[in-house]
């Protein structure tokens, strides 16, 4: 990190792990929150001591590019306001069914949201991360290592996201950018409720890790000593 108060960009910050991460980082970083729900972003910024938001629709690649360009022009990104020292890409979707029952559009939507959008956004902020010799954390999943029946779509996107992070890590190593692939197991979030409903099981919050636990892990990855890189971090419920 280059500044006394680093600037950390977070996607998916209004819910679940992204929100927990924002609060885990609030005491030492200025946060740049990226999303398309302006009311939710405004409400979150009001709860944090040092934060701003950038409107960008992650469901559309061109809108991501436009949103980041506007953010750079406004000073939310770039050396004019201290640059971006780190990024946490937490936004993602749960999608799909069995291979037989998944529609082509569901594949395309999930692959875009969980992979393409991450890559497009990353490309837009790489100049700032290179200048800061910063760290980017991709919030992946245990599904980025294994796939089960009925989970092909989500797992495929998370395997692909792991491939993206592995390639980016080597591409950017000599430029000083650290790339972390974070793989939480089951976490007590709205997405977990959705998954349990799909599985036909009961949602018992105490069975899962707290989002705050993952937020602290993200903080650890971002603040590791500069001579170290946490390539892959897997966190499982006890």
C-alpha positions as CSV (number, residue, x, y, z in Angstrom):
1,X,0.0,0.0,0.0
2,X,1.4,3.4,-0.9
3,X,-0.6,5.9,1.1
4,X,-1.1,6.5,4.8
5,X,-4.8,5.9,4.1
6,X,-5.0,3.5,1.2
7,X,-7.9,3.6,-1.3
8,X,-9.7,0.3,-1.7
9,X,-12.2,-0.4,-4.4
10,X,-15.0,-2.9,-3.6
11,X,-17.7,-4.4,-5.7
12,X,-20.7,-6.1,-4.2
13,X,-20.3,-4.0,-1.2
14,X,-24.0,-3.5,-0.3
15,X,-24.6,-7.2,0.6
16,X,-23.0,-10.2,2.2
17,X,-19.3,-10.6,2.1
18,X,-18.8,-7.3,0.2
19,X,-20.6,-5.4,2.9
20,X,-18.7,-7.2,5.7
21,X,-15.5,-6.4,3.9
22,X,-16.3,-2.7,3.8
23,X,-16.8,-2.6,7.5
24,X,-13.6,-4.7,8.1
25,X,-11.6,-2.1,6.1
26,X,-13.4,1.1,7.4
27,X,-10.9,2.1,10.0
28,X,-7.8,2.2,7.8
29,X,-8.9,2.8,4.2
30,X,-10.9,5.1,2.1
31,X,-13.4,3.0,0.3
32,X,-14.5,3.3,-3.3
33,X,-17.7,1.3,-3.7
34,X,-18.8,0.2,-7.1
35,X,-22.4,-0.8,-8.1
36,X,-25.6,0.2,-9.8
37,X,-28.0,0.6,-6.9
38,X,-27.4,4.2,-6.0
39,X,-29.8,4.3,-3.0
40,X,-28.1,1.3,-1.4
41,X,-24.6,2.7,-2.1
42,X,-25.6,6.1,-0.6
43,X,-26.9,4.4,2.5
44,X,-23.7,2.4,2.9
45,X,-21.5,5.4,2.4
46,X,-23.4,7.2,5.1
47,X,-22.5,4.4,7.5
48,X,-18.8,4.5,6.8
49,X,-16.3,7.1,8.0
50,X,-14.4,7.5,4.7
51,X,-16.1,6.3,1.5
52,X,-17.5,7.3,-1.8
53,X,-19.3,5.3,-4.6
54,X,-19.0,4.8,-8.3
55,X,-22.1,3.9,-10.4
56,X,-21.3,1.1,-12.8
57,X,-23.6,-1.6,-14.1
58,X,-21.6,-4.8,-14.0
59,X,-24.1,-6.7,-16.1
60,X,-22.9,-4.8,-19.2
61,X,-19.2,-4.6,-20.2
62,X,-19.5,-1.3,-21.9
63,X,-21.2,0.2,-18.9
64,X,-18.3,-1.0,-16.7
65,X,-15.8,0.7,-19.0
66,X,-17.9,3.9,-19.1
67,X,-18.4,3.9,-15.3
68,X,-14.7,3.5,-14.6
69,X,-13.8,6.2,-17.2
70,X,-16.2,8.6,-15.5
71,X,-14.8,7.6,-12.1
72,X,-11.3,8.4,-13.3
73,X,-12.5,11.8,-14.7
74,X,-14.2,12.7,-11.5
75,X,-11.2,11.8,-9.4
76,X,-12.5,8.6,-7.7
77,X,-9.7,6.8,-9.6
78,X,-6.2,8.0,-10.6
79,X,-3.3,9.8,-9.0
80,X,-5.2,13.0,-8.7
81,X,-7.0,11.7,-5.7
82,X,-4.4,9.2,-4.5
83,X,-5.0,6.3,-6.9
84,X,-6.3,2.9,-6.1
85,X,-4.2,0.8,-3.7
86,X,-6.3,-2.3,-3.7
87,X,-9.5,-3.9,-5.0
88,X,-11.9,-6.5,-3.7
89,X,-14.1,-8.0,-6.4
90,X,-16.9,-9.5,-4.4
91,X,-19.9,-9.1,-6.7
92,X,-21.3,-12.3,-8.2
93,X,-24.4,-14.4,-8.9
94,X,-25.7,-17.8,-8.1
95,X,-27.2,-19.3,-11.3
96,X,-28.0,-22.5,-13.1
97,X,-29.5,-26.0,-12.5
98,X,-28.5,-29.4,-13.9
99,X,-26.8,-29.2,-17.2
100,X,-29.9,-30.7,-18.8
101,X,-32.2,-28.0,-17.3
102,X,-30.0,-24.9,-17.6
103,X,-31.0,-22.5,-20.4
104,X,-28.3,-21.0,-22.7
105,X,-29.1,-17.6,-21.4
106,X,-28.4,-18.7,-17.8
107,X,-25.0,-19.9,-18.8
108,X,-24.2,-16.6,-20.6
109,X,-25.5,-14.4,-17.7
110,X,-23.5,-16.4,-15.0
111,X,-20.3,-16.4,-17.1
112,X,-20.6,-12.7,-17.7
113,X,-21.3,-11.7,-14.1
114,X,-18.8,-14.1,-12.4
115,X,-16.0,-14.0,-15.0
116,X,-16.2,-11.5,-17.8
117,X,-17.3,-8.5,-15.6
118,X,-14.4,-9.3,-13.3
119,X,-11.9,-9.3,-16.1
120,X,-13.3,-6.1,-17.7
121,X,-13.3,-4.2,-14.4
122,X,-9.8,-5.4,-13.6
123,X,-8.5,-4.2,-16.9
124,X,-9.9,-0.8,-16.2
125,X,-8.2,-0.4,-12.8
126,X,-4.8,-2.0,-13.6
127,X,-3.1,1.3,-14.3
128,X,-3.9,2.5,-10.8
129,X,-3.0,-0.9,-9.2
130,X,0.4,-1.0,-11.1
131,X,1.3,2.5,-10.0
132,X,0.5,1.7,-6.4
133,X,2.0,-1.8,-6.5
134,X,-1.4,-2.8,-5.1
135,X,-3.4,-5.9,-4.3
136,X,-6.5,-7.3,-6.0
137,X,-8.6,-9.9,-4.2
138,X,-11.0,-12.0,-6.2
139,X,-13.7,-13.4,-3.9
140,X,-14.2,-16.9,-5.3
141,X,-15.8,-19.9,-3.7
142,X,-15.2,-23.5,-2.6
143,X,-17.0,-24.2,-5.9
144,X,-13.9,-22.9,-7.6
145,X,-12.2,-26.2,-6.6
146,X,-15.0,-28.8,-6.8
147,X,-18.2,-29.3,-8.7
148,X,-21.3,-31.3,-7.6
149,X,-24.5,-32.4,-9.4
150,X,-26.7,-29.4,-10.1
151,X,-23.8,-27.0,-9.6
152,X,-22.1,-27.1,-13.0
153,X,-22.9,-23.5,-14.0
154,X,-21.8,-21.8,-10.8
155,X,-18.7,-24.1,-10.4
156,X,-17.8,-23.5,-14.1
157,X,-17.8,-19.8,-13.5
158,X,-15.7,-20.1,-10.3
159,X,-13.2,-22.4,-11.9
160,X,-12.9,-19.9,-14.7
161,X,-12.4,-17.0,-12.2
162,X,-9.6,-19.0,-10.5
163,X,-8.0,-19.4,-14.0
164,X,-8.3,-15.7,-14.5
165,X,-6.7,-14.9,-11.2
166,X,-3.9,-17.4,-11.7
167,X,-3.0,-15.9,-15.1
168,X,-3.3,-12.3,-13.9
169,X,-1.0,-13.1,-11.0
170,X,1.8,-14.1,-13.3
171,X,1.1,-11.4,-15.9
172,X,1.4,-8.7,-13.2
173,X,4.0,-10.2,-10.8
174,X,6.9,-8.2,-12.3
175,X,4.8,-5.0,-12.1
176,X,4.3,-5.5,-8.4
177,X,0.6,-6.2,-8.4
178,X,-0.5,-8.9,-6.0
179,X,-3.4,-11.1,-7.0
180,X,-5.3,-13.2,-4.4
181,X,-7.9,-15.9,-5.0
182,X,-10.0,-16.1,-1.9
183,X,-12.2,-19.3,-1.6
184,X,-14.7,-19.1,1.2
185,X,-16.8,-22.1,2.1
186,X,-20.4,-21.7,3.0
187,X,-21.2,-18.2,4.5
188,X,-24.3,-16.9,6.2
189,X,-25.5,-14.6,3.4
190,X,-28.6,-14.1,1.3
191,X,-26.9,-16.1,-1.5
192,X,-26.6,-19.0,1.0
193,X,-30.4,-18.8,1.7
194,X,-31.0,-18.9,-2.0
195,X,-28.7,-21.9,-2.4
196,X,-30.3,-23.9,0.5
197,X,-33.8,-23.2,-1.0
198,X,-32.6,-24.6,-4.3
199,X,-31.1,-27.6,-2.6
200,X,-34.4,-28.1,-0.7
201,X,-32.7,-27.9,2.7
202,X,-33.1,-25.8,5.8
203,X,-31.1,-22.6,6.2
204,X,-29.5,-22.7,9.7
205,X,-27.4,-19.6,10.1
206,X,-25.2,-21.1,12.8
207,X,-24.0,-23.8,10.4
208,X,-22.1,-21.3,8.3
209,X,-19.3,-18.8,8.7
210,X,-20.1,-15.2,9.4
211,X,-19.5,-12.7,6.6
212,X,-17.4,-10.7,9.0
213,X,-14.9,-13.7,9.2
214,X,-14.4,-13.5,5.4
215,X,-14.1,-9.7,5.7
216,X,-11.2,-10.1,8.1
217,X,-9.6,-12.6,5.8
218,X,-9.8,-10.0,3.0
219,X,-8.2,-7.4,5.2
220,X,-5.4,-9.9,6.0
221,X,-4.7,-10.5,2.3
222,X,-4.7,-6.8,1.5
223,X,-2.3,-5.9,4.4
224,X,0.2,-8.8,4.1
225,X,3.8,-7.6,4.2
226,X,5.0,-6.4,0.8
227,X,7.5,-9.2,0.3
228,X,4.7,-11.8,0.5
229,X,1.8,-12.7,-1.8
230,X,-1.2,-14.8,-0.7
231,X,-1.9,-16.6,-3.9
232,X,-4.8,-18.7,-2.8
233,X,-6.7,-18.6,0.5
234,X,-9.3,-21.2,1.3
235,X,-11.5,-20.7,4.4
236,X,-13.9,-23.5,5.4
237,X,-16.4,-23.8,8.2
238,X,-15.3,-25.8,11.2
